[in-house]
Amino acid sequence: MQTYDSTARTTPSRYRERARYDRETVHGILDEALICHVGYVRSDRQVVLPTLHVRLGEILYLHGSTGSGPMVTAAGSPDGLPVCVTVTLVDGLVLARSAMHHSLEYRSVVAMGNARLVTDPDEKLRALAAVLDHVAPGRSADSRPPNARELAATALLALDLIEVSAKVRTGGPMDDADDIGLPYWAGVVPLTVTAGTPVPADDLEAGVPVPSYLAPYRRT
């Protein structure tokens, strides 16, 4: 099993038994999630922003506009922009008999490092197509490619997956032994992402069918 090295920054201070460093777990979470949160420092102020992402091998690409804070800050950082990227998937509500032991079933990833601004045109086009396919596999081939103006307005950060870890919590509530007999329901409410029926745009030309990759749409 291929694993990432644990570091002081990727070792949890609590519930260390939930930490995972194998690439299969980390990649699976990054690939299933539709959104990530990027934390960085701008003008001595901590900022956390949601954005789209995609993983290509051992590089995590972060999508944004050329005028957004992370991209502007990265452009002025020759050594890359120090970031902390987080992704979380919630799989269930864990309801315990005591208020203290309520929890969630979840899978999360934290990745840290210096993200570089993508300037190579070929890499940028490849990563942008991958972002589309991450949202809906097959979409990049089923849409107009970006033109020069759109490419100029779009930016990407690339973060090498080196200092990265996952954290996973599964299973039911962990009530204290003295609480087991209390008359309160306890257990797990599973949560899943379920897509509805695709709704066509108001101005969609008649006869354009729903693409096969949207029927049905799933996150796996």
N, C-alpha and C positions, 0 to 999 in steps of 0.2 A: 504493500500500500504506500503510495507516494504521499508525503506529508510536508507541511510547512514547518519551519523551525519556530518553536515558541520563544518569545522574547519577554522582557519585563513588561513591555507595553501591551502584549497580546495575552498575558496570563491574567485571568480574572482574579480579583481580590476576594470574591465570594462565589460559592458554588463552582469551584474549579473542576469538579467532576463532570460538569456540563460542557466543558470546553472541547472542541474538536479541531484538529489540525490537518485532517486528511483532505486531499484535494477534491475527492469525490463529493464530500459533504459541502465544502465551501463553494465549489463550482455549481452544484445543484441549486443552492440557495440563490446565488447571484443570477443564475439563468432563469429561475422561476419568477423572481421578483420583477415587478414592472417599474419600480421607482427606488431611488436611493436618496440618502441625505448626505450632503457634502459639508463638512465643517472646516473652516479656515479662519485666519486672522487677517483682517483688513483695517489698516490704520489703528492698530492696537485695540480693535474691537472684534470679539468673537462672533462669527456669523455661521449659521447652519441653513442650507438651502436644499429643497428637494429638486431632483432632476432625473432625466432619463439616463440609462446606462446600458452598456453591453459588454460582455466579456468575450475577448478573442484570445484564446490560449491563456497566457499568463499576463495579459494586459487588460485592465479595466478602463473602458472609455467612458467619459462623462460629457454629456451633451449640454450645450448652452449657446447663448448669443455672444457675439464679439463684444458687446457692451456690458455684459453681466459682470458682477463683482469678481468672481473667481477668475474669469478669463482676463480681465483687465489687470488684476493683481499678478497672475501667472506671466503675462506678457512682460511685466517689469521685474521678473524674478529669474535671473540667468541660471540659477541652480534648481529651478523648479519651485512649485508652490507647495509648502507643507500642508497636507490635508489629512482628515480623518473621515473615511467614507463608511456609512452604516447602511445595512439592509435588514429588514425584519419582516418575517412572515408569521402571521398569527393563525394557528391551526385549531385552537379550541379555547373555551372558557373553562377554567378549573374552579368549581364551586365547592368550598369546604364547609364543614359545620361551624367552624370558627371564622370570624372575620380575618384573623391574622393569616390564615393559611390559604386564602383565595389566591389564585395565580392564573397563568395562561400557559397553554401549550404553544411553544414558539420555536422558530429557527431564525437565527440571526448571524450576521457576518460583520466584522469590523476589519477594515483595511487601512493601513497608515503608510505614509511615505511622501515623497516629493513628486507631485504630478507635473508633467511637462505639457506645454501647449503644442498641439499637433500642427506642424507647419508643412509637412510633406503633402503635396496635393493627392498623390495616389493613396497614401495612408488615410487621409481625410475622407476621400470618397469611399474607400473600403469600409471604414468605421461607420460612416453615416448610413450606408446601405445595411450594415449589420444592426444598427439601432432600429431601423424600420423592421427588419426581420425578427428582432428580439420582441417587438411589440406584437407582430403578426407574421409568422414564418411565411415567406413567399411574397411579402408586400413590396420589397424593393424592386422586384421584377415586374410588378403590377402597378407601377406608378411612374410619373414623369421624373426623371433625374433632376437634381437641383441645377439651376443655371448659374452663371458667374455671379450675378447679384446675390442670389440666395446663399451661395457658398461663402461669399465675402461677409455675409451677416451672421454666419453660423460658425461656432468654434467648438473644439473638443479638447478635453484634457485626457492625457494617458497616464495611468498609474500602474506601475509594475507591481504585480501581486507577489510581494516578498514578505512583508510584515503583516500577516493576516491570520485571523482565527474565526471560528464559528462557535456558537453557543446554542445548545439545544435542550429544551425542556419538554419531556413527554410524560404521559401517565396521569393517573388520577390524583385527588387531593391527598395530602399527607397530614391528616388530623392527628392531634395528640390522642393517646390511648384513652384518656379520661373523657374525651369528647365523642367517641365512637357511638355511644348509646344515646346521644342527643337526638331529639325528634326533628331534625332539619335535613332536607334533601341534600345529598352530596354526590358529585360526579363530574362528568365532562360534557360540555356542549360543543360538538365538533363544528368547525367553521370552514367553509370552502368558498372559492371564487367561482361563481356560476354566471356565465354569459347569457344575456337575453337574446331575443331575436334581433338580428341586424336591422336597423332602421335606415332606409335610403335617404339621401339628401333630397331636399325639396326640389332641387333643380337637376336631379339625375336624369339623364336621357332614358327614355323608355327602352326596354329590352336589354339593359345592362344587368347581367345576373349577379347574384351574390357569389363572391369567390369561394371556391371549395375550401380554402384554408380558414374561412369564417363559419363554416357549417359542418360540424359544430366548432366553436372556438373554445380552446382549453388552455390553461396554464399548467405545465408539467415540468 
